[in-house]
Amino acid sequence: MPDTLCTIPSQSPPMPPNRYAMISRRLGHRALSFFAFRELKRSTPMMAADRSTLFRRAALFLFVLIAIPARAQSATLEESAKEFAWKIAAALPANANITCETRNVSSLKPGEVLRIDQSLKAGLQEKGVSLVASGAAVTVLVTLSENLRNLIWTGEIRQGATSQVVLMAVDRLPASGALSGALPVTIHSEKFWEGPDRILDAGEVSNGTGKSWLVLLLADRLLIQDKQTGSATTLEITSNQSTSRDPWGNLHFGLIANSVIFFLAPRVCNVNLESPSLDGCSPGDGSAGSMPAAMPMIFDIAPAGPPPPGKGTIVEMKSVCAGPNQFLATGSRDYTQTDSLQVFQTDSSGAVAASAELDFPGPIVALHGVADPPRAVAKNLTTGNYEAYRLSFSCGQ
C-alpha cells in the first residue's frame, strides 16, 4: 500500500507538575509589559524557595534581556528617575497605596542609587501615589541593571497573584560607571568636623609650634576650640546673615598662623586665636573696594554663564591638572536630597565635566572653591548633623 503512511507515537516524558506562562505585549513606545503566572497543582511540597517565585525572577530577567524599552533622554539620573516614576504611576491602579523598594545590580555608586530612589519616590508622589512603609496591597520593586550600552531600569508592580512590568533604558552619563575613569580629575573629600550647628565655613589652623585650633563660622558667631586643651570660646558677631534663610560667609587663614580673617556680611574681621579676641572689623559691605588693604580676603565667586544642565551652585576654584577655567558645581537638588560635587572646565565648546561626581550624604550648604584647601559643608540627612570636608584633587594618568 504505497499511499499509506504508518506512524508510531514515541513515549514522551511526563510533564512537570508545575508550569508557568509569560504573556507580554508592547504598547506603542512605552514598553509596558504584562506578566501572568500560573501554578498547577503540586504533587510534592517545595522544600526550598517557592518555585513560582523562581520562575517569575527567571522570566523577568529574560524579558529584560530581550526587550527594547523606551529610552529616557533626560540630562541627569534624577530627571530620568522622575520620568520612570511617571511611567510606573500610569500603570498603577487608581488611588492605590503602595510600597516601593529599589535594588541595584548595576555599576551605579551607592550615592547615585540613593538619589535615584529619592527622585523616584518624589516623582510617584507628584503623580498622587501614596507611599507607605509596609502592608500595602500593591508593591513596586525597582531594579537598576545595565547592558553594554545603557542602564536598564525595571519596575515590577505586584498586586496579589499578578505582576506587571515597566521598563526603561537610560543613557549613561559621562560621569557614571566606567566612563568616569577617562576624566582627568578625581575629587577627594576628608571630613574633619561634625556637629548640630549649621556652619558657614570651618578650618583647622596651627601656629607651627605645637598649638592648633578648630575654627567654626556661624551666621552670628565664631566658635574657636583649642585642640590641645579642648576648651572653646564663642565670639558673638552682629550680622544681617543671622536672619537670612541662606546665610553665607567664609574664613581666610594660612595653615601656619595664629589668626584668621572672616567675612560675614557686611563685616570683615580679624581674629587673634591666641587671645582669642577680635582684633578689628571693617564696617564695609563686603566688596573688595571697601576693605582695608591690611585685611586681604578671598571671596567665592561664580564663573560667568549659567550652570551646566542638572547642576546648581557653581563657584570658581584654583586650576588643577592643567585644566582651564575650572569651577566646582553641586547638584540641582533641594535640601531634602543628597548632593554631589563635580569639577567642570570651560573651553571653546563651553563647560565640560573634568571629574566624576563626588557624592555627599546630604545637601551641600556651603562651598568654598578658592580656599586653601577648598572646603564644603553638607548636612547629613541620616544623622541630621552638619559636616565639614576638606577637598583635594588628583590627576589622571
C-alpha positions in Angstrom: 0.0 0.0 0.0 2.2 2.8 -1.3 -0.1 5.6 -0.3 -0.3 4.6 3.3 1.9 6.1 6.0 2.3 4.4 9.3 3.5 6.3 12.4 4.4 5.0 15.8 3.9 7.5 18.6 7.0 8.0 20.8 6.8 8.0 24.5 7.3 11.5 26.0 8.5 12.1 29.5 5.7 13.1 31.8 5.1 16.9 32.1 6.3 18.5 35.2 3.5 19.2 37.7 4.3 23.0 37.7 4.3 25.2 34.7 4.2 28.9 34.1 3.1 31.2 31.3 4.6 34.6 30.4 2.4 36.9 28.4 4.0 40.1 27.2 3.0 42.9 24.9 4.3 46.2 23.9 2.1 49.3 23.8 3.3 51.9 21.4 6.7 53.3 22.6 6.1 52.9 26.4 7.4 49.3 26.6 4.7 48.4 29.1 4.6 44.7 29.6 2.3 42.4 31.5 3.3 39.1 33.1 0.8 36.4 34.2 1.9 33.4 36.2 0.1 30.2 36.8 1.0 27.4 39.1 -0.7 24.0 38.7 -1.4 21.5 41.4 1.8 20.5 43.2 2.2 16.8 43.9 5.0 17.2 46.5 5.7 20.1 48.9 8.5 22.5 48.0 11.5 22.3 50.4 13.4 25.3 49.2 12.4 28.6 47.6 8.9 28.8 46.1 9.2 27.6 42.5 6.8 30.2 41.2 9.0 32.9 42.6 12.0 31.5 40.8 10.1 31.3 37.6 9.0 34.9 38.0 12.6 36.0 38.5 13.8 34.0 35.6 11.1 35.3 33.3 11.6 38.9 34.3 15.4 38.6 33.7 14.8 37.0 30.3 12.4 39.8 29.4 14.9 42.5 30.4 17.5 40.9 28.2 15.3 40.7 25.1 13.1 43.7 25.4 13.8 47.1 23.8 12.4 49.5 26.3 11.7 53.2 25.8 14.7 55.4 26.2 15.0 58.3 28.6 16.5 61.4 27.1 16.9 63.3 30.5 20.0 65.2 31.4 20.5 63.7 34.8 19.9 60.5 36.7 17.3 62.3 38.9 15.4 63.5 35.9 15.4 60.0 34.4 14.2 58.6 37.7 11.2 61.0 37.8 10.4 60.2 34.2 10.4 56.5 35.1 8.3 57.2 38.2 5.6 58.8 36.0 5.6 55.7 33.7 5.1 53.5 36.8 2.4 55.8 38.1 0.5 55.5 34.8 0.4 51.7 35.2 -0.7 51.7 38.9 -4.3 51.1 40.0 -6.2 54.3 40.8 -5.9 55.5 44.4 -3.7 52.7 45.4 -1.3 52.8 48.4 2.0 51.2 47.5 5.3 50.2 49.0 8.3 50.9 46.8 11.8 49.3 47.0 14.8 50.0 44.9 17.6 47.5 44.4 20.8 47.9 42.4 22.5 45.2 40.3 24.4 47.7 38.1 27.7 49.6 38.4 26.0 52.7 39.8 27.5 54.0 43.0 25.6 53.9 46.3 25.1 57.7 46.3 23.7 57.6 42.8 21.3 54.8 43.8 20.2 56.8 46.8 19.5 59.9 44.6 17.6 57.8 42.1 15.5 56.2 44.9 14.6 59.6 46.3 13.8 61.1 42.9 11.7 58.1 42.0 9.6 58.3 45.2 9.2 62.1 44.7 8.0 61.5 41.2 5.5 59.0 42.3 4.2 61.4 44.9 3.9 64.2 42.3 1.5 61.9 40.4 -0.6 61.5 43.5 0.7 58.0 44.5 0.6 57.3 48.3 3.7 55.6 49.6 3.5 53.5 52.8 6.3 51.7 54.6 4.6 48.3 54.7 1.3 46.4 54.4 0.2 47.9 51.0 -1.8 45.8 48.6 0.4 46.9 45.8 4.2 46.7 45.9 6.7 48.1 43.4 10.2 46.6 43.1 12.5 48.8 41.0 15.7 47.0 39.8 18.6 49.1 38.4 20.5 47.0 35.9 22.5 47.6 32.8 23.7 46.2 29.5 26.7 47.2 27.4 25.1 50.3 26.1 22.6 51.6 28.6 21.3 51.5 32.1 18.2 49.3 32.2 15.6 50.1 34.8 12.8 47.6 35.6 9.7 48.4 37.7 7.7 45.2 38.7 4.3 46.1 40.0 2.8 43.2 42.1 -0.8 43.0 43.2 -1.9 39.7 44.5 -1.0 36.9 42.1 -0.5 39.2 39.1 2.7 41.1 38.1 3.1 44.0 35.7 6.4 45.3 34.5 7.5 48.7 33.2 10.9 49.0 31.5 13.1 52.0 30.6 16.6 52.4 29.1 18.6 55.3 30.4 21.6 56.8 28.6 24.8 56.5 30.6 26.0 59.9 31.8 29.7 60.8 31.2 30.4 60.7 34.9 28.8 57.3 35.6 30.2 53.9 35.6 33.4 53.0 33.7 33.3 56.3 31.7 34.4 58.2 34.8 37.8 56.7 34.6 38.6 58.7 31.5 38.1 62.1 33.1 41.3 64.0 34.0 40.5 65.0 37.6 39.4 63.0 40.7 37.9 64.8 43.7 38.6 63.5 47.2 37.0 64.6 50.5 38.0 64.3 54.1 35.6 65.0 56.9 37.2 66.9 59.7 34.2 68.1 61.8 30.6 67.1 62.5 28.1 68.7 64.8 24.5 70.0 65.1 25.2 73.7 64.3 24.8 75.0 60.8 28.2 76.4 60.0 29.1 78.5 57.0 32.8 77.5 57.0 35.3 75.7 59.1 39.1 75.3 59.3 42.0 73.9 61.3 44.8 76.3 62.0 48.2 75.7 63.6 50.8 78.2 64.8 53.7 75.9 63.8 54.9 75.4 67.4 52.5 72.7 68.5 49.4 74.6 69.1 46.3 74.3 66.8 42.7 75.4 66.7 39.4 74.4 65.1 37.5 77.5 63.9 33.8 77.3 63.0 32.0 80.3 61.4 28.2 80.5 62.0 25.7 83.2 61.0 26.0 85.1 64.3 29.2 83.9 66.0 32.6 82.4 65.7 33.5 79.2 67.7 37.2 78.6 68.5 38.3 75.4 70.0 41.8 74.8 71.4 42.6 71.3 70.1 45.2 70.7 72.8 43.1 71.6 75.9 39.6 71.1 74.4 38.5 74.5 75.7 36.2 76.5 73.5 35.5 80.2 73.1 32.5 81.9 71.4 32.8 85.3 69.9 29.3 86.9 69.2 29.1 88.8 65.9 26.4 91.2 64.8 25.5 90.3 61.3 22.5 90.5 59.0 23.2 86.9 58.0 21.6 85.6 61.2 18.1 86.3 59.8 18.9 85.1 56.3 17.4 81.9 55.0 20.6 81.0 53.3 23.4 82.8 55.2 26.9 82.9 53.7 30.4 83.8 54.8 33.8 82.4 54.7 37.2 82.1 56.5 40.6 83.1 55.3 43.7 81.7 57.0 47.1 80.3 56.4 47.8 76.7 57.5 50.5 78.1 59.8 49.2 81.1 61.6 47.8 82.3 64.9 45.0 84.4 63.4 42.1 84.2 60.9 40.1 86.6 58.9 36.4 86.0 58.3 33.8 87.6 56.1 30.3 87.7 57.4 28.3 90.3 55.6 28.6 93.2 56.0 31.7 92.8 58.1 35.2 91.6 57.6 37.1 90.9 60.9 40.5 89.8 62.1 40.6 87.3 65.0 43.6 86.6 67.2 43.4 82.9 68.1 45.9 83.2 71.0 43.7 85.5 73.0 41.1 84.7 71.5 39.5 88.0 70.5 38.5 90.3 67.7 41.5 92.5 66.6 39.3 94.7 64.5 36.5 94.7 61.9 35.7 96.6 58.8 32.2 98.0 58.6 32.2 97.7 54.8 29.6 96.0 52.7 31.9 93.1 51.8 33.0 94.3 48.5 36.8 94.3 47.8 36.8 98.1 47.4 35.5 98.7 50.9 38.1 96.6 52.7 41.3 98.0 54.1 44.5 96.7 52.4 45.6 95.3 55.8 42.7 92.8 55.6 43.2 90.7 52.4 40.3 88.4 51.7 39.5 85.6 49.3 35.9 85.5 48.1 34.0 82.7 46.4 32.6 83.9 43.1 30.6 82.2 40.4 32.0 81.9 36.9 30.3 83.7 34.1 27.4 81.9 32.4 24.7 79.6 33.6 25.4 76.3 35.5 25.7 73.2 33.4 22.5 71.2 32.9 21.4 69.4 36.1 23.8 71.5 38.3 23.0 74.1 41.0 25.6 76.2 42.8 28.8 76.9 40.9 32.0 78.6 42.3 35.4 79.2 40.8 38.3 77.1 42.0 42.1 77.1 41.6 43.0 75.3 38.5 44.2 71.7 38.9 45.7 69.2 36.5 46.4 71.9 33.9 42.7 72.4 33.3 41.5 75.8 32.0 38.9 78.0 33.7 37.8 75.3 36.2 34.9 75.6 38.7 33.0 73.4 41.2 29.3 72.6 40.7 26.9 71.0 43.1 23.8 69.1 42.1 20.5 70.9 41.5 18.6 69.1 44.2 16.8 70.7 47.2 17.7 70.4 50.9 15.7 67.2 51.3 18.0 65.2 49.0 21.6 64.0 48.9 24.1 66.0 46.8 27.2 65.8 44.7 30.2 67.8 43.7 31.9 67.9 40.3 34.7 69.7 38.6 34.0 71.4 35.2 36.2 73.4 33.0 35.3 75.9 30.3 36.8 75.7 26.8 35.8 76.8 23.3 32.9 74.4 23.3 31.5 75.5 26.7 31.5 73.8 30.1 32.6 70.2 30.1 32.9 67.8 33.0 36.5 67.3 34.2 35.7 64.8 37.0 33.2 62.3 38.1 30.6 63.3 40.7 31.7 63.0 44.3 28.7 62.1 46.5 27.7 63.6 49.8 25.3 62.3 52.4 23.0 65.3 52.1 22.7 68.8 50.6 25.9 70.9 50.3 25.0 74.1 52.2 28.4 75.9 51.8 31.1 75.6 49.2 34.5 77.4 49.1 36.4 76.7 46.0 39.3 79.1 46.1 40.1 78.5 49.7 43.3 76.6 50.6 42.3 73.9 51.0 38.9 74.0 49.3 36.1 73.2 51.7 32.5 72.1 51.6 29.8 71.9 54.3 27.0 69.3 53.9 24.0 68.3 56.1 23.9 64.6 56.7 20.3 63.5 56.1 20.7 60.4 58.2 22.2 61.9 61.3 20.8 65.5 61.0 24.3 66.9 61.7 26.4 69.3 59.6 29.7 68.0 58.3 32.8 70.0 57.2 35.0 68.5 54.4 38.4 69.3 53.1 38.6 68.8 49.3 41.6 67.7 47.3 42.3 66.6 43.7 44.4 64.1 41.9 45.2 63.9 38.2 44.6 61.1 35.8 47.4 59.4 34.0 
